[in-house]
């Protein structure tokens, strides 16, 4: 599953609705992994920090000034985390929420 650092910081004044939805994802990971672990299935999440996408406020806007900053990384690093969790190297990882958020700075 894909969560967001918004679930951790709450995204006040920006997109609380989005943060709440991603908080639900975090809860689902825990509940679902317990439900399906005995069947040999794994449920994990990756929690990206802010990435330059269309959902983010434009640079220089007041919303952008209050937003967390991504520390020079891009979506490729998030994809690598997803690939790791899907690989055999993570065969004993279940119920994890891997934060790929760089140096998260709250402004």
C-alpha positions as CSV (number, residue, x, y, z in Angstrom):
1,X,0.0,0.0,0.0
2,X,1.1,3.6,-0.4
3,X,0.6,6.0,2.5
4,X,1.9,9.5,3.0
5,X,3.8,11.6,5.5
6,X,0.7,13.7,5.6
7,X,-0.8,10.9,7.8
8,X,1.9,11.6,10.4
9,X,1.9,15.4,10.3
10,X,-1.8,15.8,9.7
11,X,-1.4,18.4,6.9
12,X,-3.2,21.2,8.9
13,X,-4.6,24.0,6.7
14,X,-3.7,22.1,3.5
15,X,-5.3,18.7,3.0
16,X,-6.5,17.2,6.3
17,X,-8.9,15.0,4.3
18,X,-5.9,13.5,2.4
19,X,-4.0,13.0,5.7
20,X,-7.0,11.2,7.2
21,X,-7.3,8.9,4.2
22,X,-3.6,8.0,4.4
23,X,-4.0,7.4,8.2
24,X,-6.6,4.9,7.3
25,X,-4.1,3.2,5.0
26,X,-1.7,2.9,7.9
27,X,-4.4,1.2,10.0
28,X,-5.3,-1.1,7.2
29,X,-1.7,-2.4,6.9
30,X,-1.7,-3.5,10.5
31,X,-5.2,-5.1,10.5
32,X,-4.8,-6.8,7.1
33,X,-1.3,-8.2,7.8
34,X,-2.7,-9.9,10.9
35,X,-5.7,-11.3,9.0
36,X,-3.7,-12.8,6.1
37,X,-0.3,-13.6,7.7
38,X,-1.4,-17.2,8.4
39,X,-2.0,-17.7,4.7
40,X,1.6,-16.6,3.9
41,X,0.6,-13.2,2.5
42,X,2.3,-10.0,3.4
43,X,0.9,-6.5,3.7
44,X,3.2,-3.5,3.9
45,X,3.2,0.2,3.1
46,X,5.6,2.7,1.8
47,X,5.2,6.3,3.1
48,X,6.7,8.9,0.8
49,X,7.5,12.4,1.9
50,X,6.7,15.3,-0.4
51,X,7.5,14.7,-4.0
52,X,7.1,17.2,-6.8
53,X,3.8,16.1,-8.3
54,X,0.6,17.9,-9.4
55,X,-1.0,17.3,-6.0
56,X,1.6,19.6,-4.3
57,X,1.0,23.4,-4.1
58,X,2.9,25.4,-6.6
59,X,6.4,26.6,-5.5
60,X,6.2,30.1,-4.0
61,X,2.6,29.9,-3.0
62,X,1.6,30.5,0.7
63,X,0.5,26.8,0.8
64,X,3.9,25.7,-0.5
65,X,5.6,27.8,2.3
66,X,3.7,25.9,5.0
67,X,4.3,22.5,3.4
68,X,7.0,20.0,4.2
69,X,10.0,19.9,1.9
70,X,11.3,16.9,0.1
71,X,15.1,16.8,0.6
72,X,16.3,16.5,-3.0
73,X,14.9,13.1,-3.8
74,X,12.4,11.9,-6.4
75,X,9.8,9.2,-7.0
76,X,12.5,6.7,-8.1
77,X,13.5,6.2,-4.5
78,X,9.9,5.5,-3.5
79,X,9.7,3.0,-6.4
80,X,12.8,1.3,-5.1
81,X,11.3,0.9,-1.7
82,X,8.1,-0.6,-3.2
83,X,10.3,-3.0,-5.3
84,X,12.2,-4.1,-2.2
85,X,8.9,-4.9,-0.3
86,X,7.7,-6.9,-3.3
87,X,11.0,-8.8,-3.5
88,X,12.1,-12.1,-1.9
89,X,14.6,-10.0,0.2
90,X,11.6,-8.8,2.2
91,X,10.0,-12.2,2.6
92,X,10.0,-11.9,6.4
93,X,8.6,-8.3,6.4
94,X,5.0,-8.0,7.3
95,X,3.0,-5.1,8.7
96,X,5.8,-2.6,8.0
97,X,5.4,1.0,7.0
98,X,8.6,2.1,5.3
99,X,9.1,5.8,5.4
100,X,10.9,7.2,2.4
101,X,10.8,10.8,3.4
102,X,14.4,12.0,3.3
103,X,15.1,14.8,5.7
104,X,11.5,15.9,6.6
105,X,11.5,19.5,7.7
106,X,8.4,21.2,9.0
107,X,8.3,24.8,8.0
